[in-house]
Amino acid sequence: MREEEINRCQIQEWYPKFKSLSIKTLIHELPESFVQYLLDDYGPFLLPLSISKEDALPNRIHKPEEEEDYVVSEGSEDESEQPSSAPSFPELELQIKESIEALGGAVFPKLNWSAPKDSAWISSTGSLKCTSFSEIALLLRSSDSLVNDLCHAYDSCSNRTSLRPSSFFLALRKWYPSLRPEMEFRCFVCGQLLVGISQREVTGYYPALLERKNELQMVIQEFFMDEVRLKFDSENYTFDVYVRKDGQVKLLDFNPWGAFTLPLLFSWEELEENIIKDGNTLEFKIVDSQCGVRPGLKTAVPYDYLDTSPGSGWDQFLRNADEELRRQTQSSG
């Protein structure tokens, strides 16, 4: 993996070239002060002061008695008792507000490479849908997965010369409430050949996908050959697509091959072995039974909050799923 391969997958790099094939997106360069705010792990968790007085959790029940300002008694000399002042980014907030309005009033955010999916649980909607700067700041500030973008994007590069990108960008992508998660797919390209397709939302079983598998593979292959293969400069990478009801394919994202990209229903070792063994054969994987669901790849709470220790509920669930999958495999054989 080389730095230039990682850089090509940044949304501010690929989106201008593929704008007509993707969903509506507006991109803002972030001031360094906001980047440092996202990186601050030592101070208290404070959301920026909103010049629009917008609430990051508009649906919460307010209890004024719990929101009184901390008051330091006269004569106190303990500086640790002094309340920290919340940061403010008025110019950025105004720019983001204008973009949200231009995109229909609701967006989902992502940085150069990643979206804060791991912090969706903390939002008032339980999703990445944002209607204000405050909601966006809450998701970004709460996310652990964005640390990769901020600090570790180049860790796997053989020619690493930078610790981080020179600039960070916030992409605001139009929120489409009608999108069906089962129609999103991750495509794996090696040597400019499409070698694998995986269902993107692997935490659910969707029987209708089994009936449409051949059709979906065909339209995704055609999209790759006609729109992506000769236009994206890397030889090895992944890209995510969404297939609409009418069969039209929308490009959602690019990610590097390996590195921090999830292989979903594949493993990277499996993909590489298939390339050596089968050449340019394309394998399309979907969750084909309830037992094939992968609950650990997406949850409503951060991974650290899951108890997967021996004897826990998740441990037993995964054991039962593995056992049932073995039974089905043996019976079908």
C-alpha positions as CSV (number, residue, x, y, z in Angstrom):
1,M,0.0,0.0,0.0
2,R,1.3,3.4,-1.0
3,E,0.3,6.9,0.2
4,E,-1.0,7.9,-3.2
5,E,-3.4,4.9,-3.2
6,I,-4.8,6.0,0.2
7,N,-5.0,9.6,-1.0
8,R,-7.1,8.7,-4.1
9,C,-9.8,7.4,-1.8
10,Q,-10.3,10.7,0.0
11,I,-13.8,12.0,-0.9
12,Q,-12.5,15.4,-1.9
13,E,-10.2,13.7,-4.4
14,W,-12.6,11.3,-6.1
15,Y,-15.9,13.1,-5.8
16,P,-15.3,15.8,-8.4
17,K,-14.5,13.2,-11.0
18,F,-17.5,11.0,-10.2
19,K,-20.0,13.7,-9.1
20,S,-22.6,12.8,-11.8
21,L,-22.6,9.1,-10.7
22,S,-22.8,9.7,-6.9
23,I,-25.2,11.3,-4.4
24,K,-25.3,15.0,-3.9
25,T,-22.4,16.2,-1.7
26,L,-20.9,19.5,-0.5
27,I,-17.4,19.5,0.9
28,H,-15.8,21.9,3.3
29,E,-12.2,22.2,4.3
30,L,-12.0,22.2,8.1
31,P,-10.0,24.8,10.0
32,E,-7.1,23.3,12.0
33,S,-8.7,24.6,15.2
34,F,-11.7,22.3,14.6
35,V,-9.4,19.4,13.8
36,Q,-7.6,19.9,17.1
37,Y,-11.0,20.1,18.8
38,L,-11.8,16.6,17.5
39,L,-8.4,15.3,18.6
40,D,-8.7,16.7,22.2
41,D,-9.0,13.7,24.5
42,Y,-7.7,15.4,27.6
43,G,-10.3,18.1,28.3
44,P,-14.0,17.7,29.2
45,F,-16.4,16.7,26.5
46,L,-17.8,20.0,25.3
47,L,-19.8,20.7,22.2
48,P,-19.1,24.0,20.3
49,L,-21.2,27.0,21.2
50,S,-23.8,27.4,18.5
51,I,-24.4,30.9,17.2
52,S,-27.7,29.6,16.0
53,K,-28.6,28.2,19.4
54,E,-29.2,24.8,17.9
55,D,-29.3,21.7,20.1
56,A,-27.4,18.6,19.3
57,L,-30.1,16.5,21.0
58,P,-33.3,18.3,20.1
59,N,-35.5,15.4,21.3
60,R,-34.1,15.1,24.8
61,I,-36.1,16.0,27.8
62,H,-34.6,19.2,29.3
63,K,-34.3,19.4,33.1
64,P,-33.3,23.0,34.0
65,E,-32.2,22.0,37.5
66,E,-29.5,19.8,35.9
67,E,-28.3,22.4,33.5
68,E,-27.4,25.2,35.9
69,D,-24.1,26.8,35.2
70,Y,-21.3,25.8,37.5
71,V,-20.6,28.6,39.9
72,V,-17.2,29.0,41.7
73,S,-17.6,30.4,45.1
74,E,-15.8,33.6,45.9
75,G,-12.3,33.1,47.2
76,S,-11.8,29.7,45.5
77,E,-8.2,29.4,44.3
78,D,-8.5,25.9,42.9
79,E,-8.2,26.4,39.1
80,S,-9.4,22.8,38.5
81,E,-12.8,23.9,39.7
82,Q,-13.0,26.6,37.0
83,P,-15.4,25.5,34.2
84,S,-13.9,25.1,30.8
85,S,-15.2,27.3,28.1
86,A,-16.8,25.6,25.0
87,P,-15.1,26.3,21.7
88,S,-16.9,28.2,18.9
89,F,-16.5,27.9,15.1
90,P,-19.0,30.6,13.8
91,E,-17.7,30.7,10.2
92,L,-17.7,26.9,9.8
93,E,-21.1,26.7,11.4
94,L,-22.6,29.2,8.9
95,Q,-21.0,27.4,6.0
96,I,-22.4,24.1,7.2
97,K,-25.9,25.6,7.8
98,E,-26.0,26.9,4.2
99,S,-24.9,23.5,2.9
100,I,-27.5,21.6,4.9
101,E,-30.2,23.9,3.5
102,A,-28.9,23.5,0.0
103,L,-29.1,19.7,0.4
104,G,-32.7,19.6,1.5
105,G,-32.4,20.1,5.2
106,A,-30.7,16.8,6.2
107,V,-27.3,15.3,5.6
108,F,-24.9,12.7,6.9
109,P,-21.3,13.7,7.5
110,K,-17.9,12.1,6.8
111,L,-14.3,13.1,6.9
112,N,-11.7,12.4,4.2
113,W,-12.3,8.7,4.3
114,S,-14.7,7.7,7.1
115,A,-18.1,8.4,8.5
116,P,-18.8,8.4,12.2
117,K,-20.9,5.3,12.1
118,D,-19.8,4.1,15.5
119,S,-21.3,7.2,17.2
120,A,-24.8,7.0,15.5
121,W,-26.1,5.5,18.8
122,I,-25.6,8.8,20.6
123,S,-27.7,10.9,18.2
124,S,-31.4,11.7,18.8
125,T,-32.4,9.6,15.8
126,G,-30.0,6.7,16.3
127,S,-28.6,7.3,12.8
128,L,-26.1,9.6,11.0
129,K,-28.9,12.0,9.9
130,C,-28.0,15.6,10.9
131,T,-29.9,18.8,10.5
132,S,-27.6,21.2,12.3
133,F,-23.9,21.9,12.9
134,S,-24.4,20.9,16.6
135,E,-25.6,17.4,15.6
136,I,-22.6,17.0,13.2
137,A,-20.2,18.1,15.9
138,L,-21.7,15.6,18.4
139,L,-21.2,12.7,16.0
140,L,-17.7,13.7,15.0
141,R,-16.5,14.4,18.5
142,S,-18.0,11.1,19.8
143,S,-16.5,8.9,17.1
144,D,-13.6,6.6,17.7
145,S,-13.5,5.4,14.1
146,L,-12.5,8.8,12.9
147,V,-9.3,8.6,14.8
148,N,-8.1,6.5,11.8
149,D,-8.6,9.5,9.5
150,L,-7.1,11.9,11.9
151,C,-4.1,9.9,13.1
152,H,-3.5,6.6,11.4
153,A,-4.5,6.8,7.7
154,Y,-1.0,6.2,6.5
155,D,0.1,3.6,9.0
156,S,0.1,0.7,6.5
157,C,1.9,2.6,3.7
158,S,5.3,1.3,2.6
159,N,6.4,4.8,1.4
160,R,4.9,6.7,4.4
161,T,6.2,10.3,4.5
162,S,3.3,11.9,6.4
163,L,1.7,11.3,9.8
164,R,-1.5,12.8,8.6
165,P,-3.0,14.6,5.6
166,S,-2.1,18.3,5.3
167,S,-5.8,19.2,5.3
168,F,-9.0,17.6,6.6
169,F,-12.4,17.9,4.9
170,L,-16.0,17.5,6.0
171,A,-18.2,16.1,3.3
172,L,-22.0,16.7,3.8
173,R,-23.9,14.1,1.8
174,K,-27.6,14.5,1.1
175,W,-29.8,12.3,3.4
176,Y,-32.2,10.0,1.5
177,P,-34.6,8.5,4.0
178,S,-35.9,6.0,1.3
179,L,-32.5,4.3,0.8
180,R,-32.7,0.6,1.6
181,P,-29.6,-0.7,3.3
182,E,-29.7,-4.1,1.7
183,M,-29.2,-2.5,-1.7
184,E,-25.7,-1.3,-0.8
185,F,-22.7,-3.4,-1.9
186,R,-18.9,-3.3,-1.6
187,C,-16.9,-4.2,-4.6
188,F,-13.3,-5.4,-4.5
189,V,-10.9,-4.6,-7.4
190,C,-7.5,-6.2,-7.7
191,G,-5.3,-5.5,-10.7
192,Q,-8.1,-3.5,-12.2
193,L,-10.3,-6.6,-12.2
194,L,-13.5,-6.9,-10.2
195,V,-12.9,-10.0,-8.1
196,G,-15.5,-9.7,-5.3
197,I,-18.8,-8.2,-4.4
198,S,-20.2,-8.3,-0.9
199,Q,-23.5,-7.2,0.7
200,R,-22.6,-4.1,2.6
201,E,-25.2,-4.4,5.3
202,V,-24.3,-7.8,6.8
203,T,-26.3,-7.5,10.0
204,G,-29.5,-8.5,8.3
205,Y,-30.9,-11.3,6.1
206,Y,-32.8,-10.1,3.1
207,P,-34.4,-13.1,1.2
208,A,-35.2,-10.8,-1.8
209,L,-31.5,-10.5,-2.6
210,L,-31.2,-14.2,-3.3
211,E,-33.8,-13.9,-6.1
212,R,-32.0,-10.9,-7.6
213,K,-28.4,-12.0,-7.2
214,N,-27.7,-12.6,-10.8
215,E,-29.4,-9.4,-11.9
216,L,-27.5,-7.4,-9.3
217,Q,-24.2,-8.9,-10.2
218,M,-24.7,-8.0,-13.9
219,V,-25.6,-4.3,-13.3
220,I,-22.7,-3.9,-10.9
221,Q,-20.3,-5.5,-13.3
222,E,-21.5,-3.2,-16.1
223,F,-21.2,-0.1,-13.9
224,F,-17.6,-1.1,-13.0
225,M,-16.6,-1.6,-16.6
226,D,-18.4,1.4,-18.0
227,E,-17.9,4.0,-15.3
228,V,-15.1,3.1,-12.8
229,R,-12.4,0.8,-14.2
230,L,-10.7,3.3,-16.6
231,K,-11.4,6.4,-14.5
232,F,-10.0,5.5,-11.1
233,D,-6.3,5.5,-11.1
234,S,-5.5,2.8,-8.6
235,E,-5.1,-0.9,-9.5
236,N,-6.2,-2.3,-6.2
237,Y,-9.1,-0.7,-4.2
238,T,-12.7,-1.1,-3.1
239,F,-15.8,0.9,-4.0
240,D,-19.3,1.0,-2.6
241,V,-22.4,1.3,-4.7
242,Y,-26.1,1.5,-4.2
243,V,-28.5,-0.2,-6.7
244,R,-31.8,1.7,-7.1
245,K,-35.2,0.1,-7.8
246,D,-34.9,1.0,-11.5
247,G,-31.5,-0.8,-11.7
248,Q,-29.5,2.4,-11.8
249,V,-26.2,2.2,-9.9
250,K,-25.0,5.1,-7.7
251,L,-21.4,5.3,-6.5
252,L,-21.1,5.9,-2.8
253,D,-17.4,5.6,-1.8
254,F,-13.9,4.4,-2.5
255,N,-11.6,2.7,0.0
256,P,-8.1,1.3,-0.2
257,W,-7.5,-2.5,-0.7
258,G,-6.7,-3.9,2.7
259,A,-5.6,-1.3,5.3
260,F,-8.6,-0.1,7.4
261,T,-11.2,-1.3,4.9
262,L,-13.6,-4.0,6.1
263,P,-13.8,-7.0,3.8
264,L,-17.3,-7.7,5.2
265,L,-18.4,-11.2,4.0
266,F,-14.9,-12.0,2.7
267,S,-11.6,-12.0,4.4
268,W,-8.6,-10.3,2.8
269,E,-6.8,-13.7,2.8
270,E,-9.7,-15.3,1.1
271,L,-9.8,-12.6,-1.6
272,E,-6.1,-12.9,-2.3
273,E,-6.2,-16.7,-2.4
274,N,-9.2,-16.6,-4.9
275,I,-7.2,-14.3,-7.2
276,I,-4.3,-16.7,-7.2
277,K,-6.5,-19.8,-7.6
278,D,-9.2,-18.6,-9.9
279,G,-7.7,-15.7,-11.8
280,N,-10.4,-13.2,-12.8
281,T,-13.4,-15.1,-11.5
282,L,-15.9,-12.9,-9.7
283,E,-17.5,-14.0,-6.4
284,F,-20.6,-12.4,-5.2
285,K,-21.5,-12.9,-1.5
286,I,-24.7,-12.1,0.2
287,V,-26.2,-13.2,3.6
288,D,-28.0,-16.3,2.4
289,S,-29.7,-17.3,5.7
290,Q,-30.5,-15.9,9.1
291,C,-27.4,-17.8,10.4
292,G,-25.1,-15.9,8.1
293,V,-25.8,-12.6,9.8
294,R,-22.7,-10.8,11.1
295,P,-24.0,-8.8,14.1
296,G,-20.5,-7.8,15.2
297,L,-19.8,-5.7,12.1
298,K,-22.4,-3.1,13.0
299,T,-24.0,-2.4,16.3
300,A,-26.0,0.4,17.9
301,V,-23.2,1.0,20.5
302,P,-19.4,1.2,20.3
303,Y,-17.7,-2.2,20.0
304,D,-16.0,-1.7,23.4
305,Y,-19.5,-1.7,25.0
306,L,-20.2,-5.2,23.8
307,D,-19.6,-8.0,26.2
308,T,-18.3,-10.9,24.1
309,S,-16.5,-12.7,26.9
310,P,-17.0,-16.4,27.4
311,G,-20.5,-17.1,28.7
312,S,-21.9,-13.7,27.7
313,G,-25.1,-13.3,25.6
314,W,-23.2,-12.3,22.5
315,D,-20.7,-15.2,22.9
316,Q,-23.6,-17.7,23.2
317,F,-25.4,-16.1,20.2
318,L,-22.3,-16.4,18.0
319,R,-21.6,-20.0,19.1
320,N,-25.2,-20.9,18.2
321,A,-25.0,-19.2,14.9
322,D,-21.7,-21.0,14.0
323,E,-23.2,-24.4,15.1
324,E,-26.3,-23.8,13.0
325,L,-24.2,-22.8,10.0
326,R,-22.2,-26.1,10.3
327,R,-25.4,-28.1,10.4
328,Q,-26.7,-26.4,7.3
329,T,-23.4,-26.9,5.5
330,Q,-23.3,-30.6,6.4
331,S,-26.9,-31.2,5.4
332,S,-26.5,-29.5,2.1
333,G,-23.3,-31.5,1.4
